[in-house]
Amino acid sequence: MPSGSVPAMRRKYFALLLTSALAVSAPVFLSAKKKPAPSHMDEQKRALHALNRLTFGPRPGEVERVAAMGVDRWIELQLHPEKIDDRALEAHLAGFTTLNMSAREMVEKFPPPQVVKEVAEGKKSMPRDPQERAIYQSQVDAYRDRQEQKQAKGADDAGSSMEMNADQKAAQREARKQADAKAQELLDLPPDERFREILKMPPEERRMLARDLKQDDRDRVMQGFTPQQRETVMAMVNPQQVVTTELQQAKVVRAIYSERQLDEVMTDFWFNHFNVFLGKGPDRYLLTGYEREVIRPHALGKFKDLLAATAKSPAMLFYLDNWLSVGPRSEMAQGMPQGGGVYRRGPFGVPVYRPPRPQNPNAKKKREGLNENYARELMELHTLSVNGGYSQKDVTEVAKVFTGWTLKQPRQGGGFEFNPRTHEPGSKYVLGKTIKEHGEKEGQEVLEMLAKSPQTARFISLKLAQRFVSDDPPPALVDRMAETFRKKDGDIREVLRTLFQSPEFWSPEVYRVKVKTPLEFVVSAVRASGADVENPLPLVQNLNRMGMPLYGAQPPTGYSMKAETWVNSAALLSRMNFALALGAGRVRGLTFEAARILPDGQAPPDRNTALAALEGSLLAGDVSKNTHETILKQLDDPQVSGVRLDDSVRPPNVGVLAGLLMGSPEFQRR
C-alpha cells in the first residue's frame, strides 16, 4: 500500500476515534456510541472479559480456549502462576543478559560516568576481559574528548565557537561516511570474525561505527552476533543505556509472551504502586534487581512482605533519599563540628566531613539531616492513603524511625545496611502508639502496624478494584475486598479471589469500560495481531512517543490508571498511527501476518466478509454502529478494498482493516 494513502485515511477515521473516545471519559460512560451491554454474560463473553482484565489482552483463538477450559478454572490457575509452564518465555528473554546480573555486576560490566572518570584518571584499572576492555576504552576515549572540548570551548570566544560548531558538523558528516564504508567492509565477514575486527579497532573508530551508523545499518552489522556481542557494541556508545533498554524491552516481552499473565499484570501494578524512577542516578542499575527480587516474588503474596521488601530495597532507599537521612540527635549528628560543616556519605558509604562553603545570600538553604520523603510516601502512597488519618507529626516520627536504614556503597551497587550511628535514639510516637527504641526493629514494627491498618486494607482494595473493575468502583465491593484483606492478613491472592468472584466484576455495566493505558494498548494490539516480536525496542520507543516511557514516571505516584489521563487528541493520534503501522506491517522489529487473526487463516474474498471476520476475531463482534459504518466508508478507498478498475477480484487489504479496528474506540477499552 502506498504510504501516501495512509494520512488521508487516518484523518477521516481519527474524527470518529476522537469523538467516541472522548465520550469514554464522560461521566456517563455507556454513551450512545457504544453498543448496549448484554443483560448477562455467556461463557464466551465471560472468557473475553476475564482475558481483557486479567491479562494484557487475548491472543488469536484464546477466547475460545479459555471458554472451553472453563473461565473459573482458568482464573484459579492464573492465581497460582507457579503451576503454569512458562519456559517458552525464557527463549524470548535469553538475549537480555543483564536481567540476571546483580547491580554490582552491571556497574562493572557497563560502567557509569563516575567509574569511567576514575579509570581515565588512573584511579581504577581497566578490566582484563577483551569485550569489557573495549567498552571501557571507548568510554574513556569519549570522556577525554569531552574534556578537551570543554577546555577548547572555554578558551574560544563566541565567534570562534560558532566556527567550531560548523567544523563539528562537517566532521560528523565525514564520520558517517567513514562508518558506512567500514560497515560495508565488515558485512563481507562472518559474524564472529566481524566482531573480532570491531574489537581490534581503535576506540574512536569503534565508537564511530556504533554511534554514526543508521539503525538499520547497525542492525545489519550486528546480525548473527550473540547477545553478549550485541551488548558490547551498544555499550561502546552508552553502557548505561544497555542496562535500561534491556529492562524495558524485557517488560514488553514478558507482557506479550508470558503464560502467567495475571502475575505480569500484578507485577506491573505493584511496581507502579511502589514506583521508582529509572532516571535517578544509580537507580538505572538498581531497578532490574528491584523488580526481580522485590516486586515479582511478592506480586501475589502477603502485602506486609511486599511492603517490607520495598522498604529495604536499595532502589527505594535511593529514590526517596532515605539512605541520606540522619537523626537530629544521632551519634553522627552530635559529632558534627560547629561552624556549618556537615557530614556526608562518601563514595564508599564512609562519612566524610565537608567544611562550610562561602554563603550565597541569594541561594536557597539546603536541608540537612532528617529526610521525610520516604516516611511521607510510605503513609500517603504505599499504605494509608492521603486521607489515612495521620498528621505531619506522624510523618516526622516515622522519618526518625527509619533513620539508619541506608545503603552500603550505593554507587557501586551495594545493598541495604542498618547504620546505628545515623539512627535517631529514644522512643517515637506513631499514630498514637509508642515505638520503643530498638534500632532497626523499630522500622519493622511500623511497617507491620501500617500493613495491618484498616485504612491500608481499604486503600489497597480500592486501587485493585480501580485496576480490574472501573475508575470508580462500587463501595460495597471495596468493603468486601478490604474485609478479606484484614481477615487473611493482607493475602493479595485472596483479595483478588474475592474480587474475581464478585457480581460487580461480572456486571454488564463494567464490560469494556476501562480505557487502556499506552502499555496495555500496545501490548494488547501486538497480542491480538499474533505478530512475532524479533526486536522489542521499537515498541519501547512507541511507548515513549505515547507519553508512557517504561519505568519513566518521575513522581512517586507512578502512572495513572484512569481514563482522563490518557484520553486526549495527541495520545489518540499516536495510538492510531501505531495501529495502522502494525496492520500494514511497518512496525520495525515485528513480523505480522494478517492471516493469523482470521478464523480459518484465509483472506475473505470480499470486503464485507473480511470486515465481519476481523470484527469477530479482534473485538468479538462488539463494534458500535458508528465505528462499523465509518470503516465501511473507508472500504471505498481502493487502497483498503483492493479493488481496481482493471482488477475487480483482488482481495481486500486485511492488514489495513485490522489496523483500523485496532485503532477503534472499542479496542481502546478493555
N, C-alpha and C positions, 0 to 999 in steps of 0.2 A: 504494500500500500504506500503510495507516495506520501512522504512526510508532510507535504503542504496541505493535504486534505484534512489533517487532524485538527488544527487550530479552529477552523470554522465549525466543525462538528462539535468540538469541545465547548465553544462559546454558546451554541444553541442548547446543548444539553446542560451546561452549567446553570443556565437560568432556572431549569427545573430543580436541579440539585440544591441550589442555594435557597430557593423558596421553600421547598419541602423540608430541608434540613433545619432551617431556622424555625420552622414550626415545631421541631423536636424540642427546642428549649423553651417553648411557650409554657405557661402554667398548666394548660390543659394539653397533656401530651398526645392523647389519641385524637388527632385532628381529622378533618375530612379527607386529608391527603392520604391517610393510611387506611388499609382495609380494616373493617371491624374485627376485633379479636374473637376467636372462636369461643363458644359458650363452655367448652370443655376441651381438654387435650387428649387425643388418642395416643397410642404408644408411639407412633411415628412422630407426632408433634412433640411429645414429651422428650423423645430422643434428641430432636433438633434443639429444643430449649435447653436441655442439660448440656449438650455439646457447646452451645453458644455461651453458657455461663461458666461451666467448669473447665473449659479448655480455651485455647486461643482460636477456636473455630473448627468446624468439621472439615474433613478431607473428603475427596470424592468417594462415595459409597459408604461413608462411615455412619451416616444416619441409619441406613438400613441394617448395618452390622450391630449397632447398639440396640436398635429396636428388637432385632432377632435374639440378642443375648438377654434382653430384659434391662430396662433403664435402671431399676433399683439395684439390680445385681452389679451393673457396670459402675454405678456411683459408689457402691460399697468397695469395689475393687480399687477405684481411684483414691478412696480414703486410706488405702493400705498400699502405697507405692512400692514397698519392699516386695510385694507379691507379683509385681509386673516386670517382665523381662524387658530391659531397656538397653541390652548390649549393642543393638544396632546403632544406637546414638553415638556410641564411642567411636565408631568409624568416621563419623562426621566431625568429631572433636579432635581426632588424632593429630591434626596439623597444628594445634594450638598448645605448644609445649609449656607455655608459662602458666597454664591452668593448674598444673601440679607442682609449681615451684613455691617455695617459701618467699616471703618478702626479701629476706637477706640474699637468697639466690638471684632474684630478679635484679636487685641493686648491683650485684657483682657482674652479672652477665649483660645487663642493659643499663649502663651507668648513667645516673642523673648528672646534671651540670656540676654539682659540688665535687663529685668523685672525679669527673674529667678534669676539673681545675686542679685537684690535688695531684693527679698524675702529671699534668702539664707542668706543674711547679716542682716536680721531683719529690713530692711528699708521699707518693704512693707509687708502687712499681706496676709495670704493665703485666697483664696475665700471660701465661705461657701458651695456653691453648691458641692455635693459629686463628680460629674463627673469632674468638673473643678478642684476641690481639688486634685483628683487622678492624673490629668495631671501635676499640679504644684509640687506635692510631688515627682513624678517620675523625673521631670526635676531638681528639687533642689537636689535630691539624686545623680543624674548623675553629676551635677555641683560640688558637694563636692567630688565625686570620682575623677573627673579630677584634682581638686586642690590638693588632696592627692597624686595623681600620679606624678604631676609636682614637688611637694616637694621631693618625693622619688627619682625621676629621677635626680634632682639637687644634691642630697646627694650621689648618686652612681657614681662609675667610669664606664668606657666603658665596662669592663668585666662583672661587676655585672648587667649592663644594658642589656647585651645580655642574661644573665640568666633570668632576669625578663621577657624578651620577650618570652622566652621558657615557662616560667611559665604562662604567659598570654595566650599562645596558648593552653596549657593544660586546663587552666581554661575555655577557650572558648569552647573547646570540651565538657567539663563537663557541662557547662551551656546549651549547645544544647541538651544534653541527658536529663537534668532535664526539659527543656522546652518541649521536646517531651513527656515525662512522664506526665507532668502536663496537656498538651493539651489532652492527651487521657482520663484523669480523667474528664476534662471539657466537652468533647464531649458526655459524658453519661448524661449530664444535659440539660434541656430545655433552649432555648436561654436567656430568662430573668434571670433565676437562674444562668446560666453560667456567664452572665455579672456581676451579683451581687457578685459572687465569685471572679471575677477578681478585683473588687473594694476593696474587703476585703484583698487582698494580700498585703504583704509588698511592698514598692515602687520598690526595686531591683528585686523582683520576677515578678512584673508586667512588668517591662522593659525587663526582660529576656524573658518573654513569647512573647512580641510583637517584640523584636529585633532578637532573636535567632531562631525562628521558620522559616522553609522554607515557601515560599509564599503560596503554595497550602495548607499546614497545617494551616497557619494563616487564610486563607480564610475559611477553614472548621470551625475553632473555631468561626469566626465571622458570620457564616451562620445563618440567621434568626435575626440578630441584626438590630435595627433601624439605620437610617443614623447617628443620634447623637451618638449612642453607638459605631458604627464603627469608627467615628471620634475620640472619646475618646481613644479607644485602640491605634489607629495610632499616636495620639498626644502624648501618653506616651513616644514614641521614638523620634519624631521630630514634634513639634507643627507647626513650620513654613511650613513644607512640606505639611501638610494638606491643608493649605491655597493655596499654589501654585499649587498642583496637582489637587485640585478641580477646580480651574480656568482653567487649561489646559484641563482637562477632559471635562469640560462644553463646551469649544470651539469646540472640536471634536464632541460632541453630537449634538450641535446646527447645525454644518455644515452637519451632516448626516441626522438629522431628521426634521429640521425646514422646514416648507412650505414657509416661507418668505426667499427664497434662495438668491435673489438679495440683500436683506437687510443684510444677513450674509456675502455675498461676499464683500459688500461695508464696512461693519464694519471691516472686515479683512484688506481691502485696506487702510482705513483711519488709523487704528492702526499702520500699517506698515509705513505709511507716517509720522505720528506723533509718531514715535517709542519711547518706554520707555523700558529699560532693567529690566527684572524681578530680576536679581541677585544683584541689587544695594541697599543694606541696607533695609530701611523701604519700598522701592517700592514693596517688596513682599506683603505688606499689603495694598498698595495704588492702585495696578493695577486693582483689582476687581472693585472698585468704578470708576476708570478711564475709563474702558471700558463700564461699566453700565451707568454712568451718563454723561460722556463727549463724547465718541465716538459714541456709539449706537444711542442715541436720535437724533444726528445730521448727521447721515450717508447719508441721502437723503434730507437734509435741505439746509440752506444757508451756504456757505463756511465761511463767516465772523463770523457767530455764532459759528461754529466749531472751528475756529481759536482762538476766544476769550475764549472759554471754555477750550481749551488746555493750553492757556497762564496762566490761573488761577488755573489749576489743581495741587493739591499737588504732584501728581506723576511726572509731568513735571518739576515743580519748584525744586523738589529734584533731579531728574535725571540729569538736566543740571546745577545744583548748583546755580540757580538764587536766591534761598532763602538766600544764604550767601553773596550776592553781596552788597557792601557798597559804596555809592557815595564818591568820594575823598574829596568833600567839604561839606559832610553831617554833621548834628549835631553830630552823633555818631563818625565820623572820626575826627572831630575837637576836640572832647572831649577825644581822646585817649592820655594818658600820654606820655611824651617823654621818650626815652630810649629803644625803641624797643618793648615794650609790645603791645599787641593788644587786642581788644575786640572780643570775640567770643560768639555765641549764646550758652547758657547753655541748659540743657536737657528740660527745660520748656520754651524755647524761650526768656529767660531773658539774656541780655548782661552781660557777665562776663569778667572781666579783667584778662588776663593771662600775668604774667611777662615774660620778655625775658629769654629764655633758654641759657645756655652756647653755644657759637658758635662752630660749627664743620667746619673747613676750607674746608673739602672735601665734605660737604653736599650741595646739591642744595638749593638755597634760595626759600622758598615757596612764591607764590604770594598772597598778602593780598589785601583786598579792593574790587575794581571793578572787577566783573566777566563777561566776554564777551561770555561765552558758549551759553547761550540762544539767545542772540542777533544775533550771527553768524548763528546758525542753523535756527532761525526764518526766516532770509532772504535767506540763501543758500538752505535749505531743505524744509521749510514749505511754502514759498511764491515765491520769485522772481527767484530762482534757482541760481546756481553757476555763471552763466553769466548774472545775473539780473541787471547789471549796477550800483552797489553800490561799495563803497570804504571802506577801513579799517576805515577811519574817520567816515563813517556812522555806522559801527559796534559799534564803541566806543560810539557814541552819542546815539544809540538805547539802549546800555547797561546802560547808565546813565538814560534814560527814565524809564527803568524797575527796577531801584534800589527802594527798599521799597516794591516790590512785593515779599512777603515772606510767611512763614508758622508759625502757632501757634502750639507749641508742636508737631513737626513733628514725633518724635519717639513714641508718644502716639496716633498717628492717627489724629492729628489736621488738620484743613483746612487752606484756604487762608486768609491772612490778609495784609493790607497795613500799613507799619510802616514808618511814616514820618521822624523819626529820622535817618533812613538809606538812605533816598531818596536824590538824588543829586539836589540841588537848582538851580534856574536860567533856562534860555531858552536853548533849544537844537536845533541842526540843522541836519535834517534827509532828505537825498535825495533832497537837495535844498530848503526844507521847514522849516520854523521856528516853533518849538513846544514850545509854551509859558509855563511858569511854572504853573502847575495846578495839582500837586500831582498825584494821581492815574489816573486821566483822561488823563494824557499825554500818558500813555501806551495804553489806549483805542483809542486815536486819531491815534497813529502809527499803531495799528492793523487794524483800518478802512482804513487807507491810503494804507497799504500793500495789504489788501484783494481786493481793487478796482483797483490795478495796472494792466495795460495791460500785463506786464511780468508775473504776477501771473496767470492771466487768461490763458495765453498760456502754462505756465509750468504745471498747474493742468490738463489742457486739454490734453497735451502730455502724462502725466502719465496715465490718464484714457484710452487714446487710446492704450497705450502700454499694459495695462492690458486686454482690451477687444478685440483688433484687432490684433496687431502684435508688435514685438520688435522694428520695425522701421516703424511706421505708416505713411500713406501719409500726407504730409504737408497741403494739401488742406482740409483734414478732420479736422486736428488740428486747422486750422484757423477758420473753421465754428463753431467748438465747443467753441473756445475762444471768438468768436463774441457773441454767445449765453450767455456765462459766463458774459460778460460785460453788455449786454442788460438786462439780467434777474437778475442782482445784485448777481451773484455768486450762483444761484439756481442750486444745484447739480442735482436734478431730471430733470430739463430742459436741462442741458448739456448732461446728459445720453440719454434723449429722442432724442436729435439731433444726438447723436452717433448711437443709435439703428435704426434710420430711414435713416441713410446714405447708399448710394450704396456701400461704401467702407467696411462697416461692413458685408454686404451680398455678397461681391465679392468671387467668387470661389477660387481666389488666396490666401485668408486668411483662407480657410476651413481647419481645423486641422493643423494649423501651430504653434500654441502656445504650447511650452513644459510645462508640468505641474510641479509646484513646488512639493516637497515631501508632503506637506499638501494636495494639490489638488490631487495628485496621490493616497495617502492612502484613503482619504475620497471618491474619485470617485470610487475606487475599492470596498469599502465596500457598497456604494450605488448601484453600478452595480450588485453586487453579491446578493443583497437582504438580507444580513446577519443581524441577530439580535445582537445588542450590549448590553451585560449584564454588562460588565466591560470595560470601555474605556481606562483604564490605560495602558494596553499593546499597544494600538495604539499610545499613547503618547510616550511610550518607543521606539517604532519603528521609530517614527519621530526623536527622539534623535539620533538613530543609522544612520539615513539618513542625518544627518547634519542640521536639521531644528528644534531644540527644540522650542516649543511654548513659545512665549514671551521671547525668549532667544537670540535675536540679540543684541549684546553689543553696536555697534556703532549707532549713531542717524539715519544713513541711512536706517536701517531696513534690511529686506531680499530683494535680487534682484528678479525681475520678469522675467529676461532674461534667455534664454536657455543656454548661455555659462557658467552660474554659476552652473547649475545642471547637465550638460552632462559630466560625467567622469566615468571611469570604476568602481570605488568603489561605487559610488552612484547608478549606474545602476544595479550592482550586488545586492545591498541591496534591490532595488525595485523588482528584480526578486525573491529573497528569500521570500519577503513578499507575492508576488502574488502567488507563489507556495504553501506557507504555508496556505494562505487564501483558495485557491482552495481545498487543502487537509483537510481543517477543523482543522488546527493545530495552529491557532492564538488564544491564550488564551483569554477568555472573550467574544468570538464571537461564535454564532451558525449559521453555514452555511449549507443550504440545496440546492444542485445543481439543484433540480427540479424547484426552484423558477426562475431561469434565462432561463428556456426552455419555448418555446411558449405555449405548452399545459401542462406543468408540468410533462411530462413523459419522461423518458430517451429513446432516439432513439435506435433502435435495432442494428445498425451498426455504425462503427467509422466515416465513411464519412458523414453520415446523422447527427451524433452528432456534428461533427466539423462545418458543414454548419449551423446548428441551432444556435450554440454558436457564430459563426462569425456574424450572423444576430442580435442576441439579445445583444451582448456586444459591437459590433462595427458597427452595421447597414450595414454589408457586406463590409465595407471599409477596406479590408485586401489586402496587396500587394501580388503579386505572390510569392515573396521571402519568406515572412512570412508563407503563406499558405503551400508552399511546404516543408518548414522546419518542420512545425508541422506535416504534413503528414508522414514525415520520423520518427518522434517521435512515431507515431501510430504503428510502427512496434515493439516497445517495449511492451512486454506483460503486464508490469505494467501500461501502458497507455491504451492500447486497451482492456485489459481484456481477451484476447484470450489465451487459454491454449491448449496444445496438448490433454488433457483429457476433455476439456470443451470448445467447439468451439462456443457456443451460449451465453456465458456470455456477458452482455452489456459493452461498453467501460467505462472507468473511466472519467466521465463527470467533476468531480472536478479538476482533473489534467489538462484536456484540458482547462477548464476555467482559471486556474492559468497561463498556458502558454500564453493564449490570453491576460490576464490582464497584463502580463509582456512584451507584444509585443511592438515594436516601435509605432504602431498605437495607442495603448491605452495610451502611454506616452504623446500623443498630444491631445489638445482639440480645 
